[in-house]
Amino acid sequence: MTEILLIRTGRTLTDSLNWLIYSPTEQEIIASGEIAAATQLGELAEKAQSREVIVLLPSDQVQLKTVELPTKWNRKLEQALPYMLEEEIACDVDELFIAIAEPTMVGDKHAINIAMADREWFEQWLVQFNEHNLEVFKILPDALLLPSSDEVNQLSVIELNKQWLCKLGDWHVAVVESDWLEGYLRALNNPDVIHYSPAVGFPDTVNLIAKTESYDLPLALFAKQLPTISFNLRQGMYQLKKKSAIWWGYWKKAAIAAGVALVCSIGVKSLELYKLNSQIEQTKTQVVSNYQRAFPDKKVRPQLIRSQIRSELALLDGGSTAGFLDLTSDLVSIFDEVKDFSPETLRYDQRRNELRIRARGKDFQSFGKVKAILEQRGLTVDQGSLNNDGDFVVGEIKLRGAA
């Protein structure tokens, strides 16, 4: 998974904002901090590059509600939902942004979980993030990311900015000032309190359950809970249109590494191909040169050199070339095995099936090595006299097959 930049807004644009960079893969905090107001969001633009930006809104600005339905949730009920809420809200329904969560059951009745926020307030935050080049992938109320309790009537809480964020069950959240804790807990029939930060200011009558092993920065705890929450306030007309850039950060390093490896591989293969082509051209040049020495009166056609050699040999001594070709096929491979050994002239005696090679070698050992290799292949080899010729040794080898 790609790294996450988590930003928790304030109630107003002038409130401070908390931020945290978290790595789900390593499960560790990379960086965290605070900015004074929304006007400084530009400071987070660089940190947002190649990271998934998730925004948390104060839970006292987003109301979660479970609405009972006359029948199973469907498209028609979605269109009628705003009118179903008119009698339960104090403002004009058109002023609200209503986000749809998961269908659920209340007893034996169908219901739908929803989240409501002031539309103008919600849009002003979207504008702020857009103006500071922050592409927000997901938006959630902060307290929704508190761990849910497996037990009924247990309240999960954590302190953030001198307020207590609270979650009861899966779809009830609140933000409570310390002075209001006693009244809030009484309204909930004094549930057990599971706290993820030191519990200060709670009534003595409350049963406190400390999760000391999970004490962490609030935003770090929220980041760890992200995989458990599929809900997203970015839906409907506010749905994020462009998502490809979010995942680019995850693949960027791998793509760059693959690109470098591909370029290096192409470079190596190109160099090898160049060397092979050079060797082929050198071999062609040697073949043409040897043909010109053997048949000085003939015009050389490099592209037809093999056919020319066969034609010339067919004219010699009645046209039998089998013996010559057998001997030369054994000889040709020698030039690859023994370096600095090359023929100067070739003479073939068809009656004796004998090939005489006058050759130039690096030293006396070169001729000895050639003789040994050919004899290992079952051929009869006679080595003539060897003479120094400057930096090379010149000599003659007679190579005979079956007569």
C-alpha positions in Angstrom: 0.0 0.0 0.0 1.1 3.6 -0.6 1.8 5.9 2.2 -1.0 8.0 3.7 -1.1 11.7 4.5 -3.9 12.1 7.2 -5.2 15.7 7.7 -7.6 16.5 10.5 -9.3 19.8 10.0 -10.8 22.2 12.5 -14.4 23.5 12.8 -13.4 26.7 11.0 -10.8 27.7 8.5 -8.9 29.6 11.2 -8.5 26.6 13.6 -5.3 24.6 13.7 -5.0 21.4 11.6 -3.2 18.2 12.7 -1.4 16.0 10.1 0.4 12.7 10.1 2.2 10.6 7.4 1.8 6.9 8.0 3.1 3.8 6.2 0.6 0.9 6.3 3.3 -1.5 4.9 5.8 -0.7 7.7 3.0 0.2 10.2 4.9 3.2 11.4 4.7 6.9 11.7 6.9 8.7 9.2 6.2 12.3 10.3 3.5 14.3 12.1 2.8 17.9 13.0 0.4 20.8 13.1 -0.4 23.9 11.0 -2.0 27.0 12.3 -4.9 27.4 9.8 -6.3 26.4 6.5 -4.4 29.2 4.8 -1.2 27.2 5.4 -2.4 24.0 3.7 0.2 24.7 1.0 2.9 23.6 3.4 1.5 20.0 3.0 1.4 20.0 -0.8 4.9 18.6 -1.1 4.2 16.0 1.6 1.1 14.9 -0.3 3.1 14.0 -3.5 3.0 10.3 -4.1 0.8 9.8 -1.1 -2.9 9.1 -0.5 -4.5 12.1 1.1 -7.3 11.4 3.6 -9.1 14.1 5.4 -10.8 13.8 8.8 -13.5 16.2 9.8 -14.5 17.0 13.4 -17.3 14.6 14.4 -19.3 17.5 15.9 -19.7 18.8 12.3 -20.9 15.5 10.8 -24.0 13.9 12.2 -24.3 10.1 11.8 -27.8 8.8 11.8 -29.6 5.5 11.3 -32.9 5.9 9.4 -35.6 3.2 9.6 -37.2 2.3 6.3 -40.6 1.0 5.2 -38.9 -1.6 3.0 -35.5 -2.8 1.8 -33.2 0.0 0.7 -33.6 0.8 -3.0 -33.2 3.6 -5.6 -36.6 5.1 -5.0 -36.0 5.3 -1.2 -32.7 7.1 -1.9 -34.5 9.8 -3.9 -37.1 10.1 -1.1 -34.6 10.1 1.8 -34.3 14.0 2.1 -38.1 14.3 2.5 -38.1 11.5 5.1 -35.7 13.6 7.2 -37.5 16.9 7.0 -39.3 16.5 10.3 -36.2 15.4 12.1 -33.8 18.2 11.2 -33.9 21.9 12.3 -32.7 23.4 9.0 -33.7 23.3 5.4 -32.9 19.9 3.9 -31.4 21.6 0.8 -28.7 23.0 3.1 -27.5 19.6 4.0 -25.2 17.2 2.2 -26.4 13.7 2.9 -24.0 10.8 2.3 -25.2 7.2 2.1 -23.5 4.4 4.1 -24.4 0.7 4.5 -27.9 -0.6 4.8 -28.6 -2.2 8.2 -31.3 -3.6 10.4 -32.9 -2.1 13.5 -34.5 -5.1 15.1 -36.6 -6.6 12.4 -36.9 -3.4 10.3 -34.8 -2.3 7.4 -32.7 0.8 7.9 -29.9 2.9 6.3 -26.9 4.5 7.9 -26.3 8.1 6.7 -24.0 11.0 7.5 -25.1 14.6 7.3 -23.1 17.8 7.1 -23.7 21.5 6.3 -23.3 21.6 2.5 -21.7 25.1 2.5 -19.3 24.2 5.3 -18.3 20.9 3.5 -17.8 22.6 0.2 -15.6 25.3 1.7 -13.1 22.6 2.8 -13.1 21.0 -0.6 -12.3 24.4 -2.1 -9.4 24.9 0.3 -7.8 21.6 -0.5 -8.3 22.1 -4.2 -6.7 25.6 -4.1 -3.7 24.2 -2.3 -3.2 21.3 -4.9 -4.2 18.6 -2.4 -6.1 15.8 -4.1 -8.2 14.3 -1.4 -9.0 10.6 -1.9 -11.2 10.0 1.2 -13.1 12.1 3.8 -14.4 10.8 7.1 -15.6 12.0 10.5 -12.6 11.5 12.8 -14.3 9.6 15.7 -15.6 7.0 13.2 -12.0 5.6 13.1 -12.0 4.7 16.7 -11.9 0.9 17.3 -15.4 -0.5 17.7 -16.0 -2.6 20.8 -17.2 -6.2 20.6 -19.3 -5.7 23.7 -22.7 -3.9 23.9 -22.8 -0.6 25.8 -19.0 0.0 25.6 -17.8 3.5 24.6 -14.4 3.9 22.9 -12.7 7.3 23.5 -9.5 9.2 22.8 -8.4 12.7 23.6 -7.5 15.2 20.8 -6.9 18.9 21.2 -8.4 18.9 24.8 -11.6 17.2 23.6 -12.8 13.6 23.9 -13.7 11.8 20.7 -16.3 9.1 21.4 -17.7 6.1 19.5 -20.5 3.8 20.6 -21.1 0.8 18.4 -20.4 1.2 14.7 -22.5 4.3 13.8 -22.6 6.6 16.8 -19.9 9.3 17.3 -19.5 12.4 19.3 -17.0 15.1 20.4 -17.3 16.0 24.1 -15.7 18.7 26.2 -14.2 17.5 29.5 -16.8 19.5 31.4 -19.6 17.7 29.6 -18.4 14.2 30.1 -20.6 13.4 33.1 -23.8 14.5 31.5 -22.9 12.8 28.2 -22.2 9.5 29.9 -25.4 9.7 32.0 -27.4 10.2 28.8 -25.9 7.0 27.5 -26.8 5.1 30.7 -23.1 5.2 31.9 -21.5 2.7 29.5 -18.1 1.2 30.2 -15.3 3.5 28.8 -12.4 2.0 26.8 -9.8 4.7 26.6 -6.9 4.9 24.1 -5.2 7.8 25.9 -4.9 8.5 29.6 -8.4 9.0 31.1 -8.5 12.4 32.9 -11.7 14.2 34.0 -14.0 11.2 34.0 -16.5 10.7 36.9 -15.4 8.2 39.5 -18.5 6.2 39.0 -17.5 5.2 35.4 -15.9 1.8 34.8 -12.7 2.7 32.9 -10.9 0.1 30.7 -7.4 1.3 29.7 -5.9 0.1 26.4 -2.4 1.1 27.3 -0.8 -1.2 24.8 -2.7 0.8 22.1 -1.8 4.3 23.4 -0.6 6.3 20.4 -1.1 9.6 18.6 -4.8 9.9 17.8 -4.1 10.2 14.0 -1.9 7.2 14.1 -4.6 5.1 15.8 -7.1 6.4 13.1 -4.7 5.5 10.3 -4.5 1.9 11.6 -8.3 1.7 11.5 -8.7 2.9 7.9 -8.8 -0.6 6.3 -11.9 -1.4 8.5 -14.0 1.6 7.2 -15.3 1.5 3.7 -17.5 4.6 4.0 -16.4 7.8 2.2 -18.0 11.3 2.3 -16.6 11.8 -1.2 -19.6 10.5 -3.1 -22.3 11.7 -5.4 -21.4 15.2 -6.8 -18.3 15.3 -4.6 -16.9 12.0 -5.8 -13.2 12.2 -6.7 -13.0 12.0 -10.5 -9.2 11.4 -10.9 -7.7 8.5 -9.0 -4.8 7.4 -11.2 -2.3 9.8 -9.6 -3.0 8.4 -6.1 -1.5 5.0 -7.1 1.4 6.4 -9.1 3.3 7.0 -5.8 3.2 3.3 -5.0 4.4 2.2 -8.4 6.8 5.1 -9.2 9.9 3.6 -7.7 9.3 0.2 -9.2 8.6 1.7 -12.6 11.8 3.7 -12.5 13.8 0.7 -11.5 12.2 -1.4 -14.2 12.9 1.4 -16.7 16.6 1.6 -15.7 16.9 -2.2 -15.9 15.3 -2.3 -19.4 17.6 0.5 -20.7 20.7 -1.3 -19.2 19.5 -4.6 -20.8 19.0 -3.0 -24.2 22.4 -1.4 -23.9 24.1 -4.7 -23.1 22.3 -6.6 -25.9 23.1 -3.8 -28.4 26.8 -4.1 -27.5 26.7 -7.8 -27.9 24.9 -7.5 -31.2 27.5 -5.0 -32.4 30.4 -7.3 -31.5 28.7 -10.3 -33.3 28.1 -8.2 -36.4 31.8 -7.1 -36.3 32.9 -10.7 -36.0 30.7 -11.7 -39.0 32.1 -8.9 -41.1 35.7 -9.9 -40.2 34.9 -13.5 -41.1 33.4 -12.5 -44.4 36.5 -10.4 -45.2 38.7 -13.4 -44.5 36.7 -15.7 -46.7 36.8 -13.3 -49.6 40.5 -12.8 -49.1 41.2 -16.6 -49.1 39.0 -17.0 -52.2 40.9 -14.3 -54.1 44.2 -16.0 -53.2 42.9 -19.4 -54.3 41.3 -18.1 -57.5 43.1 -14.9 -58.4 41.5 -14.6 -61.9 37.9 -14.8 -60.6 35.6 -11.9 -59.7 34.4 -12.1 -56.1 30.7 -11.7 -55.3 30.6 -11.7 -51.4 26.8 -12.4 -51.3 27.4 -15.5 -53.5 30.7 -16.6 -52.2 29.5 -20.0 -51.0 28.1 -20.9 -54.4 31.2 -19.6 -56.2 33.5 -21.9 -54.1 31.3 -24.9 -54.8 31.3 -24.1 -58.5 35.1 -23.7 -58.7 35.7 -26.9 -56.8 33.3 -28.7 -59.1 35.6 -27.8 -62.0 38.6 -29.4 -60.4 39.6 -32.9 -61.2 36.2 -34.1 -62.6 34.1 -32.1 -60.2 34.3 -34.2 -57.0 34.4 -31.9 -54.0 33.2 -34.2 -51.2 36.7 -34.9 -49.8 37.8 -31.3 -49.9 34.7 -30.1 -48.1 35.0 -32.8 -45.4 38.6 -31.7 -44.7 37.9 -28.0 -44.8 34.8 -28.4 -42.5 37.2 -29.9 -39.8 39.8 -27.1 -40.5 37.4 -24.1 -40.4 36.5 -24.7 -36.7 40.2 -24.7 -35.8 40.5 -20.9 -36.6 38.0 -20.2 -33.8 39.7 -22.6 -31.3 43.3 -21.5 -31.9 43.7 -17.7 -31.8 46.2 -16.0 -34.1 46.3 -18.9 -36.5 45.2 -18.2 -40.0 45.7 -19.9 -43.5 47.6 -18.2 -46.2 47.2 -20.8 -49.1 45.2 -24.0 -49.6 46.1 -26.8 -52.1 44.0 -29.9 -52.5 45.1 -33.1 -54.1 42.0 -35.1 -55.0 43.8 -38.3 -55.9 45.4 -38.5 -52.5 42.6 -36.7 -50.8 45.2 -34.5 -49.2 44.8 -30.8 -48.2 48.0 -28.7 -47.9 47.7 -25.6 -45.8 50.3 -23.0 -45.6 49.5 -21.0 -42.4 50.7 -18.3 -40.2 50.6 -18.7 -36.4 51.5 -16.8 -33.3 54.2 -19.3 -32.2 55.4 -22.9 -32.6 52.9 -24.0 -30.0 50.0 -22.8 -32.2 50.9 -25.4 -34.9 51.3 -28.1 -32.3 47.9 -27.3 -30.9 46.3 -27.4 -34.3 47.9 -30.8 -35.1 46.8 -32.3 -31.8 43.1 -31.1 -32.3 42.9 -32.5 -35.9 44.4 -35.9 -34.8 41.8 -36.1 -32.0 39.2 -35.9 -34.8 40.7 -39.0 -36.5 42.6 -37.2 -39.3 46.1 -37.9 -40.5 48.3 -34.8 -40.0 51.9 -34.2 -41.2 53.6 -31.1 -40.1 56.2 -29.6 -42.3 59.1 -27.2 -41.4 58.3 -24.2 -39.4 60.1 -20.8 -39.9 60.1 -17.5 -38.0 58.7 -14.6 -40.0 59.1 -11.5 -37.9 56.6 -11.8 -35.0 54.9 -14.8 -36.5 55.8 -18.5 -37.4 55.0 -19.7 -40.9 54.7 -23.4 -41.8 52.9 -26.1 -43.7 50.4 -28.8 -42.5 49.2 -31.7 -44.6 45.8 -33.0 -43.8 44.6 -36.3 -45.2 41.4 -38.1 -45.0 40.4 -41.5 -46.4 41.8 -42.1 -49.9 
